[in-house]
């Protein structure tokens, strides 16, 4: 699972930073930010696969896309060959030009509401020639062109290192109640034939797993552990181990299973993953100010050569935390009260609040929404603008909306609908229904609400005297006295923590998309 997150977040982290750093052009076309990850290759190892990732801050379709890989500074050291059956030509030594056979559609990536859109070009294989030697290094300039003058480039670094094989310890299971403390092992071994000269542990922890430690060689996002860097050597056939002290947040949903993972990577592979953060000046996780976390009493060592993990299938370890007790969630609908004459366009700010006591965390490989809710338009109105997270049920006046994946206890989650009053109907009433029945491709509705009586709230237009109530869920007014809120930047965890490794967690999760015209 962690490998999946790292592959995805490598590009996503770069995207947020690159898009954030881009100047907004005077024309309507969204700026396109390309990214191509750095690579360290071991002499004698198989080629590795890389792909150009393209990002924008709005949905974009690129036509007639061609990608050029310029590796003339390494022409005698590396090879770049097409993969995925694409059409490519080599116009000169050290260059490869590939034509995309279809349009490239940039679509929104998780988490929901991130406002970052991405897709990738066809991939290529990067390998070493017989002339490559340990210590060789150079650049690959990857550029793209598309119809309408859309273009961009990214300079990626390729290094030649020595191969090692890091292996993670066994997976373990522990138990804890919400707010409880627990300890897990962190173990790594050298399964290869070369001494490991320093390594990094990168953590993928759910929102609820927190730490109070602040080791000087580790990085943190608030109470969430992001990564730890070690300079200890691991001789061939040996291993190192320590323990980590964690605790579950008091708002952890129970009973449930929480999970955590650590992936071990060489220092060079970690640099390949994160160098883009420094390039674009994005925010990084914060180093600790306490003692150093060590896995053995080995002296620090100076790195003699760049190393890369040539057997990455076994490089992770993980933990399952069985959360005991009972700690549920109450999602309360939020309606709205609107006024206006015929022809007026008014804003309904609707949604729900997580009254707790537990946070709903549905971050998973499927990127599923934690909850769904229905928004039924009042009679006499029509939507001129609806949120991207909502879609109209065919043949109805009801929009079905998907929430974010992480719904923090105490936070409000609302969206704006722009409604035109086509006909004045006194006390016209629609409904917001959180946890409404849903046969959704992105997951079903949350079915264990501890207070279903407040799952519905009214949307009232031109309320008559004494008839404009909001229902059990409360309400808002035109223009939205209730703020559009989501995952706060000081609560980033899980995928957010890994985003901070690549440097843009705070930027990405704080970012909110504006509504789009849909009717």
Secondary structure by P-SEA (a helix, b strand, c coil): caaaaaaaaaaaaaaaaaaaacccccccccbbbbbbbbbbbcccccbbbbbbbbbcccbbbbcbbbbbbbcccccccbbbbbccbbbbbcccccbbbbbccbbbbbbbcccccccccccccbbbbbbccccccccbbbbbbbbbbccccccbbbbbbbbbbbbbbbbbcccbbbbbcccccbbbbbbbbbccccccccbbbbbbcccccccccccccccccccccccccccccccccccccbbbbbbbcccccccbbbbbbbbbbcaaaaaaacaaaaaaccbbbbbbccccccccccccccccbbbbbccccccccbbbbbcccccbbbbbbbbbbbbbcccbbbbbbbbbbccccbbbbcccccccccbbbbbbbccccccccccccccccccccbbbbbcccccccccccccccccccccccccbbbbbbccccccccccccccccccccccbbbbcccccccccccccccccccccccccccccccccccaaaaaaaaccaaaaaaccccccccc
